Amino acid sequence: MSIKYIEIELTNDEKEAILNHSGFIITSDITKKDLSDKRSKWIRFNSTSLPDIIGELSYKCNRSRNDNEVFFLNDLASHLENHL
C-alpha cells in the first residue's frame, strides 16, 4: 500500500516550529527532508501523521505563556487543519 502525502506550503519559520515542537512525531524521512530544506516551500506530510502534528502544536500553544508564540502556533495549527 502506498503512503498518501498531503503537500502544504509553509514558511521557514513555520517549518522550524514544526521541527522544534513536534519533530519527534514525524517518522517520514520525506517530511523530515522537506522541513529541513530551507529552499522547499511545499512540504509533504503523511496524511496519517498530520493530525498528530496538529495535536502537538495545539498542546504547545495551550501551554505557552508567550502571546506571540500562542498566536503563531494557533495560526500554524489552523493552517495545517485546513488541509485535512
N, CA, C and O atoms as a MOPAC input file, in Angstrom:
PM7 MOZYME 1SCF
protein

 N      0.84200 1    -1.17000 1     0.00000 1
 C      0.00000 1     0.00000 1     0.00000 1
 C      0.89400 1     1.24200 1     0.00000 1
 O      1.82200 1     1.34200 1     0.80200 1
 N      0.61400 1     2.17600 1    -0.89300 1
 C      1.42200 1     3.38600 1    -0.96200 1
 C      0.94200 1     4.40000 1     0.08200 1
 O     -0.23100 1     4.44600 1     0.45300 1
 N      1.88300 1     5.19200 1     0.52700 1
 C      1.59000 1     6.21100 1     1.53300 1
 C      1.05100 1     7.44900 1     0.83100 1
 O      1.61700 1     7.90400 1    -0.16300 1
 N     -0.05000 1     7.99200 1     1.35300 1
 C     -0.63800 1     9.20200 1     0.78400 1
 C     -0.02300 1    10.42200 1     1.46800 1
 O     -0.01900 1    10.52400 1     2.69500 1
 N      0.49200 1    11.33800 1     0.66100 1
 C      1.08200 1    12.56400 1     1.18200 1
 C      0.21600 1    13.75600 1     0.81600 1
 O     -0.40400 1    13.80000 1    -0.24700 1
 N      0.19000 1    14.72200 1     1.72900 1
 C     -0.51500 1    15.98200 1     1.50900 1
 C      0.55800 1    17.06100 1     1.42100 1
 O      1.39400 1    17.16700 1     2.31800 1
 N      0.55200 1    17.85700 1     0.36500 1
 C      1.53300 1    18.93200 1     0.20100 1
 C      0.95200 1    20.23100 1     0.75300 1
 O     -0.15000 1    20.64800 1     0.39600 1
 N      1.74100 1    20.86300 1     1.64500 1
 C      1.29800 1    22.09900 1     2.28800 1
 C      2.40500 1    23.13400 1     2.15900 1
 O      3.57200 1    22.83800 1     2.41900 1
 N      2.04300 1    24.33500 1     1.76300 1
 C      3.01200 1    25.41800 1     1.62500 1
 C      3.28500 1    26.02600 1     3.00200 1
 O      2.35800 1    26.40900 1     3.71600 1
 N      4.57200 1    26.11100 1     3.36600 1
 C      4.97300 1    26.64800 1     4.66300 1
 C      6.16600 1    27.59100 1     4.52200 1
 O      6.98000 1    27.45600 1     3.60800 1
 N      6.25000 1    28.54200 1     5.44300 1
 C      7.41400 1    29.41700 1     5.50700 1
 C      8.51700 1    28.71400 1     6.30500 1
 O      8.27800 1    27.68800 1     6.94100 1
 N      9.71100 1    29.27500 1     6.26200 1
 C     10.81900 1    28.70300 1     7.02900 1
 C     10.54300 1    28.75200 1     8.52900 1
 O     10.91300 1    27.82600 1     9.24900 1
 N      9.90500 1    29.80400 1     9.00800 1
 C      9.56300 1    29.89600 1    10.43400 1
 C      8.56300 1    28.80800 1    10.83100 1
 O      8.67600 1    28.21300 1    11.90300 1
 N      7.60800 1    28.56000 1     9.97800 1
 C      6.61800 1    27.51200 1    10.25400 1
 C      7.26600 1    26.12900 1    10.25800 1
 O      6.96300 1    25.29300 1    11.11000 1
 N      8.16100 1    25.89800 1     9.29300 1
 C      8.86300 1    24.60800 1     9.23700 1
 C      9.70800 1    24.40500 1    10.49000 1
 O      9.73400 1    23.31100 1    11.05400 1
 N     10.39500 1    25.44900 1    10.92200 1
 C     11.22800 1    25.36400 1    12.12400 1
 C     10.37900 1    25.08000 1    13.36400 1
 O     10.77300 1    24.29200 1    14.22300 1
 N      9.22300 1    25.72000 1    13.45100 1
 C      8.33200 1    25.49300 1    14.59700 1
 C      7.84000 1    24.05100 1    14.62300 1
 O      7.76100 1    23.44500 1    15.69200 1
 N      7.51500 1    23.50400 1    13.47800 1
 C      7.06300 1    22.11000 1    13.42800 1
 C      8.18000 1    21.18200 1    13.87300 1
 O      7.94400 1    20.25500 1    14.64700 1
 N      9.39200 1    21.42100 1    13.39200 1
 C     10.52300 1    20.57900 1    13.80300 1
 C     10.80300 1    20.70300 1    15.29700 1
 O     11.08700 1    19.70600 1    15.96100 1
 N     10.72500 1    21.91900 1    15.82700 1
 C     11.02700 1    22.14200 1    17.24300 1
 C      9.96000 1    21.59700 1    18.18000 1
 O     10.28200 1    21.05100 1    19.23600 1
 N      8.70200 1    21.73700 1    17.80900 1
 C      7.61200 1    21.37700 1    18.71700 1
 C      7.01100 1    19.99500 1    18.48000 1
 O      6.42500 1    19.41000 1    19.39000 1
 N      7.15200 1    19.47500 1    17.27100 1
 C      6.55200 1    18.16000 1    17.00900 1
 C      7.42400 1    17.27400 1    16.12600 1
 O      6.93400 1    16.31700 1    15.52600 1
 N      8.68700 1    17.58400 1    16.04700 1
 C      9.59800 1    16.79900 1    15.21500 1
 C      9.70900 1    15.34800 1    15.62100 1
 O      9.95800 1    14.48300 1    14.78200 1
 N      9.52700 1    15.07300 1    16.90500 1
 C      9.63100 1    13.69900 1    17.39400 1
 C      8.49300 1    12.81100 1    16.89300 1
 O      8.60700 1    11.58600 1    16.92900 1
 N      7.41500 1    13.40500 1    16.43500 1
 C      6.26300 1    12.65200 1    15.92900 1
 C      6.47500 1    12.24300 1    14.46900 1
 O      5.92400 1    11.24100 1    14.01400 1
 N      7.26300 1    13.01300 1    13.75200 1
 C      7.42500 1    12.80700 1    12.31400 1
 C      8.32300 1    11.60200 1    12.06700 1
 O      9.48900 1    11.59300 1    12.46200 1
 N      7.77500 1    10.59700 1    11.41600 1
 C      8.53600 1     9.37800 1    11.12100 1
 C      8.93300 1     9.29000 1     9.65300 1
 O      9.79800 1     8.48900 1     9.29800 1
 N      8.32400 1    10.08800 1     8.80800 1
 C      8.60900 1    10.04600 1     7.37800 1
 C      9.90600 1    10.79800 1     7.06500 1
 O     10.05600 1    11.97300 1     7.40000 1
 N     10.82900 1    10.09900 1     6.42200 1
 C     12.08100 1    10.73400 1     6.00200 1
 C     11.83100 1    11.81800 1     4.96200 1
 O     12.56200 1    12.80600 1     4.90400 1
 N     10.80200 1    11.63600 1     4.14300 1
 C     10.45400 1    12.63400 1     3.12700 1
 C     10.04400 1    13.94500 1     3.79300 1
 O     10.48800 1    15.01900 1     3.38800 1
 N      9.20600 1    13.85200 1     4.80200 1
 C      8.74500 1    15.04100 1     5.51600 1
 C      9.90200 1    15.71000 1     6.24700 1
 O     10.03800 1    16.93300 1     6.20200 1
 N     10.72900 1    14.93000 1     6.91400 1
 C     11.88400 1    15.49000 1     7.62300 1
 C     12.81700 1    16.21500 1     6.66300 1
 O     13.32100 1    17.29400 1     6.97400 1
 N     13.04300 1    15.62000 1     5.50000 1
 C     13.91500 1    16.24100 1     4.49800 1
 C     13.31700 1    17.55500 1     4.00700 1
 O     14.01700 1    18.56300 1     3.90800 1
 N     12.02100 1    17.54400 1     3.69800 1
 C     11.34400 1    18.76000 1     3.23200 1
 C     11.39200 1    19.86200 1     4.28700 1
 O     11.63500 1    21.02400 1     3.96000 1
 N     11.16500 1    19.50800 1     5.53700 1
 C     11.16400 1    20.50900 1     6.61700 1
 C     12.56200 1    21.07600 1     6.86100 1
 O     12.70300 1    22.23800 1     7.24100 1
 N     13.56800 1    20.27900 1     6.64800 1
 C     14.94300 1    20.71800 1     6.88900 1
 C     15.51600 1    21.54800 1     5.74400 1
 O     16.48200 1    22.28700 1     5.93400 1
 N     14.93300 1    21.43200 1     4.57600 1
 C     15.41700 1    22.14100 1     3.39300 1
 C     14.89000 1    23.57500 1     3.40100 1
 O     13.68500 1    23.79800 1     3.28500 1
 N     15.78500 1    24.53300 1     3.53600 1
 C     15.38600 1    25.95400 1     3.60800 1
 C     14.75800 1    26.43500 1     2.30100 1
 O     14.02000 1    27.42100 1     2.29700 1
 N     15.04200 1    25.75300 1     1.20200 1
 C     14.52900 1    26.19900 1    -0.09500 1
 C     13.17500 1    25.60900 1    -0.44000 1
 O     12.49400 1    26.11600 1    -1.33100 1
 N     12.77000 1    24.55400 1     0.24400 1
 C     11.46800 1    23.92900 1    -0.02600 1
 C     10.34400 1    24.76900 1     0.56000 1
 O     10.39900 1    25.19400 1     1.71400 1
 N      9.32900 1    24.99900 1    -0.25400 1
 C      8.14000 1    25.70600 1     0.22700 1
 C      6.97500 1    24.74600 1     0.41000 1
 O      6.13200 1    24.94200 1     1.28600 1
 N      6.93200 1    23.72000 1    -0.40900 1
 C      5.84900 1    22.73600 1    -0.34900 1
 C      6.35000 1    21.51500 1     0.39400 1
 O      7.26500 1    20.82800 1    -0.06100 1
 N      5.74300 1    21.25000 1     1.54400 1
 C      6.17400 1    20.17100 1     2.41700 1
 C      5.18200 1    19.02100 1     2.29900 1
 O      3.96900 1    19.22600 1     2.35200 1
 N      5.70700 1    17.81100 1     2.13800 1
 C      4.86500 1    16.61400 1     2.01500 1
 C      4.70700 1    15.97500 1     3.39200 1
 O      5.68300 1    15.56700 1     4.02100 1
 N      3.46400 1    15.89900 1     3.84300 1
 C      3.13400 1    15.29200 1     5.13100 1
 C      2.37400 1    13.99700 1     4.89300 1
 O      1.49900 1    13.92700 1     4.03000 1
 N      2.71400 1    12.98300 1     5.66100 1
 C      1.97000 1    11.73100 1     5.65900 1
 C      0.57700 1    12.04800 1     6.20300 1
 O      0.44200 1    12.63000 1     7.27900 1
 N     -0.44300 1    11.66600 1     5.46400 1
 C     -1.81400 1    12.03900 1     5.85600 1
 C     -2.22900 1    11.43200 1     7.19400 1
 O     -3.11300 1    11.97100 1     7.86000 1
 N     -1.61900 1    10.33400 1     7.60000 1
 C     -1.98300 1     9.73300 1     8.88100 1
 C     -1.26800 1    10.38100 1    10.06100 1
 O     -1.75000 1    10.28700 1    11.19000 1
 N     -0.13500 1    11.03300 1     9.83000 1
 C      0.59700 1    11.66000 1    10.93800 1
 C      0.25300 1    13.13900 1    11.11300 1
 O      0.54800 1    13.72500 1    12.15500 1
 N     -0.36700 1    13.74100 1    10.10600 1
 C     -0.69300 1    15.17200 1    10.18900 1
 C     -1.58800 1    15.51400 1    11.38600 1
 O     -1.32100 1    16.52100 1    12.04200 1
 N     -2.62800 1    14.74500 1    11.71200 1
 C     -3.43300 1    15.07600 1    12.90300 1
 C     -2.61700 1    15.04800 1    14.20500 1
 O     -2.88100 1    15.83400 1    15.11500 1
 N     -1.63400 1    14.15500 1    14.29400 1
 C     -0.77900 1    14.10700 1    15.49100 1
 C      0.10500 1    15.34200 1    15.58900 1
 O      0.33000 1    15.86200 1    16.68100 1
 N      0.60200 1    15.80600 1    14.46400 1
 C      1.42400 1    17.02200 1    14.43700 1
 C      0.58600 1    18.21800 1    14.86500 1
 O      1.03200 1    19.04100 1    15.66400 1
 N     -0.62000 1    18.31400 1    14.33600 1
 C     -1.53100 1    19.40900 1    14.70900 1
 C     -1.84100 1    19.34400 1    16.20000 1
 O     -1.86300 1    20.37200 1    16.87600 1
 N     -2.07600 1    18.15500 1    16.70500 1
 C     -2.36400 1    17.99100 1    18.12800 1
 C     -1.21900 1    18.43900 1    19.01100 1
 O     -1.44000 1    19.07400 1    20.04200 1
 N      0.01000 1    18.11400 1    18.61700 1
 C      1.17500 1    18.52200 1    19.40500 1
 C      1.37300 1    20.03500 1    19.35600 1
 O      1.72800 1    20.64400 1    20.36500 1
 N      1.14700 1    20.64300 1    18.20100 1
 C      1.24000 1    22.10600 1    18.10000 1
 C      0.17800 1    22.77300 1    18.96500 1
 O      0.44800 1    23.78400 1    19.61400 1
 N     -1.01700 1    22.21700 1    18.97700 1
 C     -2.09500 1    22.75600 1    19.81400 1
 C     -1.76200 1    22.61200 1    21.29000 1
 O     -2.03000 1    23.51700 1    22.08000 1
 N     -1.17900 1    21.47900 1    21.66600 1
 C     -0.75500 1    21.25400 1    23.04700 1
 C      0.26000 1    22.31500 1    23.47500 1
 O      0.13700 1    22.89200 1    24.55500 1
 N      1.25500 1    22.57000 1    22.63500 1
 C      2.27700 1    23.58200 1    22.94200 1
 C      1.65700 1    24.97200 1    22.99300 1
 O      2.02800 1    25.79200 1    23.83300 1
 N      0.72100 1    25.23400 1    22.10200 1
 C      0.04200 1    26.52800 1    22.05700 1
 C     -0.72300 1    26.78100 1    23.35300 1
 O     -0.66600 1    27.88000 1    23.90500 1
 N     -1.43300 1    25.77300 1    23.83700 1
 C     -2.24500 1    25.92100 1    25.04900 1
 C     -1.41300 1    26.08900 1    26.31000 1
 O     -1.92000 1    26.57600 1    27.32100 1
 N     -0.15500 1    25.69700 1    26.26800 1
 C      0.69200 1    25.78000 1    27.45200 1
 C      1.71300 1    26.91100 1    27.41100 1
 O      2.48000 1    27.10200 1    28.35600 1
 N      1.71700 1    27.65000 1    26.32000 1
 C      2.67900 1    28.74700 1    26.17300 1
 C      2.20900 1    29.97200 1    26.95400 1
 O      1.01300 1    30.23900 1    27.06000 1
 N      3.15900 1    30.69400 1    27.48700 1
 C      2.86800 1    31.95200 1    28.19800 1
 C      3.25100 1    33.16900 1    27.35600 1
 O      3.09700 1    34.31000 1    27.79000 1
 N      3.74600 1    32.91300 1    26.16300 1
 C      4.17500 1    33.96700 1    25.25700 1
 C      3.05500 1    34.22500 1    24.24300 1
 O      2.71700 1    33.34100 1    23.45600 1
 N      2.48400 1    35.42100 1    24.26000 1
 C      1.35000 1    35.73600 1    23.38100 1
 C      1.69800 1    35.57400 1    21.90700 1
 O      0.89700 1    35.03900 1    21.14000 1
 N      2.88200 1    36.02700 1    21.50000 1
 C      3.27700 1    35.90300 1    20.09900 1
 C      3.36300 1    34.43800 1    19.68100 1
 O      2.94000 1    34.07800 1    18.58200 1
 N      3.90700 1    33.59900 1    20.55100 1
 C      4.01400 1    32.17700 1    20.25600 1
 C      2.62900 1    31.53400 1    20.18300 1
 O      2.38100 1    30.68500 1    19.32700 1
 N      1.74000 1    31.93200 1    21.07000 1
 C      0.37500 1    31.40000 1    21.07500 1
 C     -0.30800 1    31.69600 1    19.74000 1
 O     -0.88500 1    30.79900 1    19.12600 1
 N     -0.24500 1    32.95100 1    19.29000 1
 C     -0.88700 1    33.32100 1    18.03400 1
 C     -0.24300 1    32.60200 1    16.85200 1
 O     -0.93900 1    32.13200 1    15.95200 1
 N      1.08900 1    32.51700 1    16.85600 1
 C      1.80200 1    31.86000 1    15.76500 1
 C      1.45200 1    30.37700 1    15.68100 1
 O      1.12600 1    29.87400 1    14.60600 1
 N      1.51800 1    29.67600 1    16.81500 1
 C      1.22400 1    28.24300 1    16.81500 1
 C     -0.23700 1    27.96400 1    16.50300 1
 O     -0.54800 1    26.97800 1    15.83400 1
 N     -1.13200 1    28.80900 1    16.97300 1
 C     -2.55300 1    28.64700 1    16.67400 1
 C     -2.81000 1    28.81200 1    15.17500 1
 O     -3.53500 1    28.02100 1    14.57200 1
 N     -2.21300 1    29.84000 1    14.58700 1
 C     -2.36700 1    30.05400 1    13.14300 1
 C     -1.78300 1    28.89000 1    12.34600 1
 O     -2.36900 1    28.45600 1    11.35500 1
 N     -0.62700 1    28.38800 1    12.78100 1
 C      0.01500 1    27.27200 1    12.09600 1
 C     -0.84700 1    26.01000 1    12.17700 1
 O     -1.04600 1    25.32600 1    11.17300 1
 N     -1.35000 1    25.70700 1    13.36100 1
 C     -2.21400 1    24.53700 1    13.52600 1
 C     -3.47900 1    24.67200 1    12.66700 1
 O     -3.92100 1    23.69700 1    12.05800 1
 N     -4.05200 1    25.85600 1    12.61800 1
 C     -5.24400 1    26.09100 1    11.79000 1
 C     -4.92700 1    25.92100 1    10.30700 1
 O     -5.71800 1    25.35200 1     9.55400 1
 N     -3.76500 1    26.41700 1     9.89800 1
 C     -3.33200 1    26.28900 1     8.50300 1
 C     -3.20100 1    24.81200 1     8.11500 1
 O     -3.63200 1    24.40600 1     7.03600 1
 N     -2.61000 1    24.02400 1     8.99300 1
 C     -2.45500 1    22.59000 1     8.72700 1
 C     -3.81400 1    21.88300 1     8.71000 1
 O     -4.05400 1    21.00900 1     7.87800 1
 N     -4.69600 1    22.26500 1     9.63400 1
 C     -6.03500 1    21.65700 1     9.70000 1
 C     -6.83900 1    21.88600 1     8.42900 1
 O     -7.64100 1    21.04100 1     8.03100 1
 N     -6.62300 1    23.02200 1     7.80000 1
 C     -7.36200 1    23.33200 1     6.56600 1
 C     -7.02200 1    22.37500 1     5.43500 1
 O     -7.75500 1    22.30600 1     4.44800 1
 N     -5.93000 1    21.64000 1     5.55600 1
 C     -5.51000 1    20.72700 1     4.50300 1
 C     -5.92000 1    19.27500 1     4.76700 1
 O     -5.63100 1    18.39100 1     3.96100 1
 N     -6.58400 1    19.03500 1     5.88100 1
 C     -7.04100 1    17.65400 1     6.16800 1
 C     -8.29500 1    17.32700 1     5.39900 1
 O     -8.81900 1    16.21900 1     5.51500 1

